[in-house]
Amino acid sequence: MKLTDPSARADLLRRVRLIEEERDCSEILQQLAAVRSAAHQATVALVRTYAAECVVPDGSPEEIADALSVALARSA
């Protein structure tokens, strides 16, 4: 899957350019923290969607728990 959202792509490119622009270290750290937070929120949303739409609802509770465990492990 490729990054297709133009605003997300532009935002990521802008953040990487902070280093190229020789910006202050504290500003770069702040931006990296923002990226980490945004990635975490996206992961939470995706795992929630995965749980609601992708896990087979007629599976046993153990199969559902296993599928969610795998999804969470991949997101760590």
C-alpha positions in Angstrom: 0.0 0.0 0.0 1.3 3.5 -0.9 0.8 6.7 0.9 -2.0 8.3 -1.2 -3.2 11.1 1.1 -1.5 14.2 -0.3 -1.8 16.2 2.9 -0.2 13.3 5.0 2.5 12.9 2.4 3.3 16.7 2.5 3.3 16.7 6.2 5.7 13.8 6.5 8.0 15.4 3.9 7.9 18.7 5.8 8.9 17.0 9.0 11.9 15.2 7.5 13.0 18.5 6.0 13.5 19.9 9.6 16.7 18.0 9.7 17.8 19.2 6.3 17.0 22.8 7.3 19.3 22.4 10.3 16.4 23.3 12.7 16.9 23.4 16.5 17.1 19.9 18.1 14.2 20.7 20.5 12.0 21.6 17.5 12.9 18.3 15.8 12.2 16.3 19.0 8.8 18.1 19.4 7.9 17.2 15.8 9.0 13.6 16.2 6.9 13.3 19.4 3.9 14.6 17.3 4.6 12.0 14.6 4.7 9.3 17.3 1.5 10.4 18.8 -0.2 10.6 15.3 1.1 7.1 14.5 -0.2 5.8 17.8 -3.7 7.2 17.2 -3.7 5.8 13.7 -2.7 2.4 15.0 -5.5 2.5 17.7 -8.1 3.4 15.0 -6.9 0.7 12.7 -6.9 -2.0 15.4 -10.4 -0.9 16.3 -11.5 -1.2 12.7 -9.7 -4.5 12.4 -11.5 -5.8 15.5 -14.9 -4.6 14.2 -14.6 -5.5 10.5 -11.8 -8.0 9.9 -12.0 -10.5 12.8 -14.4 -13.3 11.9 -17.4 -12.8 14.2 -18.3 -16.5 14.2 -14.9 -17.6 15.5 -14.5 -18.9 19.0 -13.5 -16.4 21.7 -10.0 -17.9 21.6 -9.7 -17.5 17.8 -10.9 -13.9 18.1 -8.4 -13.2 21.0 -5.6 -14.8 19.0 -6.4 -12.6 16.0 -6.4 -9.5 18.1 -3.2 -10.5 19.8 -1.5 -10.8 16.5 -2.8 -7.5 15.4 -1.6 -5.8 18.5 1.8 -7.5 18.4 2.3 -6.2 14.8 1.5 -2.7 15.9 4.0 -2.6 18.8 
